[in-house]
Amino acid sequence: MALPAMMKRPSAFVPVAMSLVALAMMLGHVVMFGVAREADQGAAAHTFQLLMIAQVPIMVSFLIKWLPHAPGQIVRMLALQVGTAARSSCACFLSRSLGREGCQRYVV
């Protein structure tokens, strides 16, 4: 099964979509409010965390279901899923480590 055909499976594209939504939400929050330290994490941070954690069982079920049928394509699809999750997580950690002034240099 080719990678574009594999992307039609919900268990394949949902983790990628969840990572992209988490990244867009985090970048939108940074653009609107900056990265200043807050006393409480807020709804955006909790939603980001839930989106990132909820991907794991979907990825595992995808791996268990499709690995015996198409191992080569599954490895590439899993790399895409893990890569988008890592990109979202790295952007979050980078925005926190840069501080308000550093983040504005990269966003604006």
MDAnalysis code that builds the backbone (N, CA, C; Angstrom):
import MDAnalysis as mda
import numpy as np

u = mda.Universe.empty(324, n_residues=108, atom_resindex=np.repeat(np.arange(108), 3), trajectory=True)
u.add_TopologyAttr("name", ["N", "CA", "C"] * 108)
u.add_TopologyAttr("resid", np.arange(1, 109))
u.add_TopologyAttr("resname", ["MET", "ALA", "LEU", "PRO", "ALA", "MET", "MET", "LYS", "ARG", "PRO", "SER", "ALA", "PHE", "VAL", "PRO", "VAL", "ALA", "MET", "SER", "LEU", "VAL", "ALA", "LEU", "ALA", "MET", "MET", "LEU", "GLY", "HIS", "VAL", "VAL", "MET", "PHE", "GLY", "VAL", "ALA", "ARG", "GLU", "ALA", "ASP", "GLN", "GLY", "ALA", "ALA", "ALA", "HIS", "THR", "PHE", "GLN", "LEU", "LEU", "MET", "ILE", "ALA", "GLN", "VAL", "PRO", "ILE", "MET", "VAL", "SER", "PHE", "LEU", "ILE", "LYS", "TRP", "LEU", "PRO", "HIS", "ALA", "PRO", "GLY", "GLN", "ILE", "VAL", "ARG", "MET", "LEU", "ALA", "LEU", "GLN", "VAL", "GLY", "THR", "ALA", "ALA", "ARG", "SER", "SER", "CYS", "ALA", "CYS", "PHE", "LEU", "SER", "ARG", "SER", "LEU", "GLY", "ARG", "GLU", "GLY", "CYS", "GLN", "ARG", "TYR", "VAL", "VAL"])
u.atoms.positions = np.array([
    [0.846, -1.167, 0.000],
    [0.000, 0.000, 0.000],
    [0.899, 1.241, 0.000],
    [0.637, 2.157, -0.924],
    [1.440, 3.363, -1.051],
    [1.127, 4.341, 0.078],
    [2.047, 5.269, 0.308],
    [1.880, 6.232, 1.389],
    [0.640, 7.108, 1.213],
    [0.314, 7.628, 0.003],
    [-0.932, 8.396, -0.136],
    [-2.182, 7.555, 0.166],
    [-2.171, 6.298, -0.213],
    [-3.302, 5.428, 0.098],
    [-3.364, 5.140, 1.598],
    [-2.203, 5.044, 2.221],
    [-2.146, 4.807, 3.662],
    [-2.702, 6.012, 4.437],
    [-2.510, 7.216, 3.899],
    [-2.989, 8.425, 4.571],
    [-4.515, 8.512, 4.598],
    [-5.197, 7.697, 3.815],
    [-6.657, 7.694, 3.823],
    [-7.223, 6.962, 5.042],
    [-6.382, 6.201, 5.714],
    [-6.814, 5.487, 6.922],
    [-6.851, 6.468, 8.089],
    [-7.954, 6.514, 8.837],
    [-8.032, 7.454, 9.966],
    [-6.925, 7.256, 10.997],
    [-6.542, 6.019, 11.254],
    [-5.485, 5.794, 12.241],
    [-4.128, 6.266, 11.751],
    [-4.020, 6.578, 10.458],
    [-2.771, 7.108, 9.918],
    [-2.761, 8.629, 9.934],
    [-3.846, 9.276, 9.518],
    [-3.807, 10.733, 9.401],
    [-4.252, 11.478, 10.650],
    [-4.972, 10.834, 11.548],
    [-5.441, 11.528, 12.750],
    [-4.270, 11.984, 13.646],
    [-3.243, 11.151, 13.906],
    [-2.123, 11.659, 14.710],
    [-1.395, 12.834, 14.046],
    [-1.254, 12.793, 12.744],
    [-0.612, 13.902, 12.031],
    [-1.462, 15.156, 12.154],
    [-2.766, 15.018, 11.983],
    [-3.665, 16.168, 12.097],
    [-3.660, 16.708, 13.530],
    [-3.622, 15.826, 14.521],
    [-3.592, 16.274, 15.912],
    [-2.314, 17.058, 16.205],
    [-1.186, 16.606, 15.665],
    [0.074, 17.328, 15.859],
    [0.027, 18.699, 15.206],
    [-0.521, 18.761, 14.007],
    [-0.595, 20.050, 13.312],
    [-1.550, 21.006, 14.011],
    [-2.652, 20.490, 14.546],
    [-3.582, 21.335, 15.305],
    [-2.899, 21.846, 16.572],
    [-2.163, 20.982, 17.255],
    [-1.452, 21.395, 18.470],
    [-0.408, 22.458, 18.146],
    [0.312, 22.283, 17.044],
    [1.312, 23.272, 16.636],
    [0.663, 24.603, 16.290],
    [-0.413, 24.569, 15.526],
    [-1.106, 25.807, 15.146],
    [-1.684, 26.505, 16.373],
    [-2.231, 25.737, 17.289],
    [-2.803, 26.321, 18.491],
    [-1.713, 26.966, 19.347],
    [-0.576, 26.292, 19.485],
    [0.515, 26.830, 20.284],
    [1.094, 28.089, 19.636],
    [1.293, 28.077, 18.334],
    [1.815, 29.263, 17.652],
    [0.826, 30.414, 17.709],
    [-0.452, 30.119, 17.578],
    [-1.467, 31.157, 17.696],
    [-1.481, 31.777, 19.080],
    [-1.309, 30.957, 20.098],
    [-1.270, 31.474, 21.467],
    [-0.036, 32.347, 21.671],
    [1.099, 31.927, 21.117],
    [2.328, 32.715, 21.249],
    [2.183, 34.051, 20.533],
    [1.597, 34.050, 19.347],
    [1.421, 35.291, 18.599],
    [0.469, 36.234, 19.328],
    [-0.605, 35.702, 19.875],
    [-1.609, 36.551, 20.519],
    [-1.180, 37.025, 21.905],
    [-0.569, 36.145, 22.702],
    [-0.302, 36.466, 24.099],
    [1.174, 36.489, 24.473],
    [2.051, 36.050, 23.596],
    [3.468, 35.973, 23.937],
    [3.762, 34.736, 24.765],
    [5.003, 34.643, 25.220],
    [5.423, 33.463, 25.985],
    [5.766, 33.817, 27.425],
    [5.152, 34.852, 27.940],
    [5.402, 35.248, 29.328],
    [4.956, 34.135, 30.272],
    [5.675, 33.973, 31.356],
    [5.331, 32.960, 32.354],
    [3.992, 33.300, 32.989],
    [3.153, 32.305, 33.135],
    [1.848, 32.487, 33.751],
    [1.774, 31.644, 35.017],
    [0.949, 32.084, 35.965],
    [0.791, 31.320, 37.201],
    [0.123, 29.976, 36.924],
    [-0.892, 29.973, 36.068],
    [-1.592, 28.753, 35.691],
    [-1.328, 28.501, 34.216],
    [-1.279, 27.256, 33.825],
    [-0.964, 26.940, 32.434],
    [-2.045, 27.406, 31.475],
    [-3.273, 27.329, 31.846],
    [-4.351, 27.777, 30.982],
    [-4.882, 26.672, 30.089],
    [-5.975, 26.992, 29.408],
    [-6.665, 26.006, 28.578],
    [-5.847, 25.602, 27.366],
    [-5.121, 26.538, 26.769],
    [-4.331, 26.214, 25.578],
    [-3.256, 25.180, 25.895],
    [-2.581, 25.340, 27.022],
    [-1.534, 24.393, 27.398],
    [-2.124, 23.012, 27.699],
    [-3.257, 22.979, 28.378],
    [-3.879, 21.684, 28.679],
    [-4.378, 20.992, 27.411],
    [-4.922, 21.760, 26.491],
    [-5.379, 21.172, 25.228],
    [-4.199, 20.647, 24.428],
    [-3.101, 21.390, 24.396],
    [-1.879, 20.939, 23.719],
    [-1.420, 19.608, 24.303],
    [-1.375, 19.524, 25.629],
    [-0.926, 18.294, 26.283],
    [-1.850, 17.120, 25.977],
    [-3.148, 17.356, 25.991],
    [-4.102, 16.285, 25.673],
    [-3.970, 15.817, 24.228],
    [-3.787, 16.765, 23.310],
    [-3.624, 16.386, 21.903],
    [-2.362, 15.547, 21.701],
    [-1.285, 15.917, 22.365],
    [-0.037, 15.188, 22.185],
    [-0.108, 13.791, 22.809],
    [-0.712, 13.670, 23.981],
    [-0.804, 12.366, 24.645],
    [-1.808, 11.455, 23.948],
    [-2.888, 12.015, 23.426],
    [-3.923, 11.200, 22.789],
    [-3.436, 10.554, 21.488],
    [-2.339, 11.034, 20.940],
    [-1.804, 10.437, 19.715],
    [-1.205, 9.058, 19.947],
    [-0.668, 8.838, 21.119],
    [0.078, 7.599, 21.384],
    [-0.774, 6.349, 21.186],
    [-1.973, 6.228, 21.776],
    [-2.743, 5.000, 21.541],
    [-3.172, 4.836, 20.086],
    [-3.411, 5.943, 19.395],
    [-3.791, 5.846, 17.983],
    [-2.615, 5.334, 17.167],
    [-1.409, 5.842, 17.452],
    [-0.216, 5.369, 16.743],
    [0.057, 3.896, 17.015],
    [-0.117, 3.480, 18.263],
    [0.125, 2.076, 18.621],
    [-0.883, 1.165, 17.935],
    [-2.152, 1.555, 17.914],
    [-3.148, 0.717, 17.237],
    [-2.887, 0.644, 15.740],
    [-2.456, 1.757, 15.152],
    [-2.093, 1.768, 13.733],
    [-0.925, 0.820, 13.471],
    [0.068, 0.876, 14.333],
    [1.237, 0.026, 14.174],
    [0.882, -1.451, 14.304],
    [0.084, -1.785, 15.298],
    [-0.292, -3.183, 15.516],
    [-1.140, -3.722, 14.364],
    [-2.045, -2.887, 13.873],
    [-2.957, -3.348, 12.824],
    [-2.271, -3.506, 11.477],
    [-1.409, -2.568, 11.096],
    [-0.887, -2.546, 9.732],
    [0.534, -3.054, 9.567],
    [1.297, -3.234, 10.630],
    [2.681, -3.687, 10.492],
    [2.801, -5.041, 9.799],
    [1.967, -6.040, 10.102],
    [2.104, -7.321, 9.395],
    [1.778, -7.233, 7.897],
    [0.962, -6.270, 7.486],
    [0.520, -6.196, 6.091],
    [1.487, -5.440, 5.190],
    [2.045, -4.347, 5.676],
    [2.920, -3.517, 4.839],
    [3.996, -2.877, 5.710],
    [5.030, -3.639, 6.085],
    [6.021, -3.098, 7.027],
    [6.816, -1.906, 6.487],
    [7.137, -1.879, 5.216],
    [7.915, -0.775, 4.656],
    [7.179, 0.550, 4.697],
    [5.930, 0.523, 4.277],
    [5.130, 1.736, 4.272],
    [4.791, 2.180, 5.699],
    [4.625, 1.228, 6.598],
    [4.284, 1.552, 7.979],
    [5.427, 2.297, 8.646],
    [6.638, 1.906, 8.356],
    [7.789, 2.583, 8.951],
    [7.839, 4.038, 8.492],
    [7.586, 4.279, 7.210],
    [7.569, 5.666, 6.706],
    [6.412, 6.461, 7.308],
    [5.257, 5.837, 7.418],
    [4.104, 6.531, 7.986],
    [4.322, 6.819, 9.465],
    [4.885, 5.878, 10.181],
    [5.187, 6.082, 11.594],
    [6.235, 7.181, 11.765],
    [7.211, 7.235, 10.856],
    [8.207, 8.313, 10.910],
    [7.541, 9.671, 10.691],
    [6.565, 9.740, 9.791],
    [5.829, 10.988, 9.581],
    [5.041, 11.369, 10.830],
    [4.379, 10.401, 11.443],
    [3.605, 10.663, 12.658],
    [4.503, 11.138, 13.795],
    [5.593, 10.447, 14.014],
    [6.513, 10.814, 15.091],
    [7.190, 12.150, 14.783],
    [7.505, 12.378, 13.519],
    [8.137, 13.640, 13.132],
    [7.250, 14.843, 13.367],
    [5.966, 14.736, 13.045],
    [5.073, 15.870, 13.280],
    [4.854, 16.083, 14.779],
    [4.796, 15.002, 15.536],
    [4.664, 15.149, 16.992],
    [5.920, 15.790, 17.578],
    [7.082, 15.390, 17.098],
    [8.339, 15.971, 17.586],
    [8.437, 17.444, 17.199],
    [7.991, 17.788, 16.007],
    [8.029, 19.181, 15.565],
    [7.154, 20.054, 16.462],
    [5.977, 19.578, 16.802],
    [5.097, 20.341, 17.687],
    [5.702, 20.486, 19.076],
    [6.273, 19.413, 19.586],
    [6.877, 19.460, 20.920],
    [8.099, 20.364, 20.941],
    [8.928, 20.278, 19.914],
    [10.128, 21.128, 19.859],
    [9.753, 22.596, 19.757],
    [8.730, 22.915, 18.993],
    [8.302, 24.312, 18.885],
    [7.818, 24.817, 20.233],
    [7.144, 23.983, 20.976],
    [6.666, 24.374, 22.306],
    [7.840, 24.611, 23.241],
    [8.790, 23.698, 23.275],
    [9.936, 23.852, 24.164],
    [10.806, 25.032, 23.739],
    [10.947, 25.243, 22.435],
    [11.750, 26.360, 21.940],
    [11.123, 27.691, 22.323],
    [9.809, 27.792, 22.209],
    [9.150, 29.050, 22.548],
    [9.273, 29.343, 24.040],
    [9.286, 28.324, 24.861],
    [9.432, 28.544, 26.305],
    [10.864, 28.917, 26.658],
    [11.841, 28.357, 25.959],
    [13.236, 28.635, 26.313],
    [13.716, 29.980, 25.770],
    [13.090, 30.483, 24.706],
    [13.523, 31.747, 24.130],
    [13.128, 32.942, 24.976],
    [12.047, 32.820, 25.679],
    [11.553, 33.962, 26.440],
    [10.791, 34.904, 25.527],
    [10.220, 35.910, 26.091],
    [9.350, 36.811, 25.342],
    [10.096, 37.526, 24.210],
    [11.263, 38.090, 24.478],
    [11.979, 38.845, 23.456],
    [12.469, 37.940, 22.330],
    [13.019, 36.790, 22.676],
    [13.546, 35.892, 21.668],
    [12.471, 35.308, 20.786],
    [11.327, 35.005, 21.364],
    [10.244, 34.423, 20.590],
    [9.679, 35.418, 19.591],
    [9.593, 36.679, 19.983],
    [9.064, 37.684, 19.065],
    [9.985, 37.855, 17.865],
    [11.277, 37.646, 18.040],
    [12.179, 37.761, 16.894],
    [11.855, 36.705, 15.847],
    [11.488, 35.492, 16.269],
    [11.224, 34.413, 15.338],
    [9.796, 34.419, 14.804],
    [8.859, 34.919, 15.568],
    [7.462, 34.910, 15.141],
    [7.164, 36.079, 14.227],
    [7.629, 37.260, 14.569],
    [7.303, 38.470, 13.806],
    [8.214, 38.628, 12.634],
])
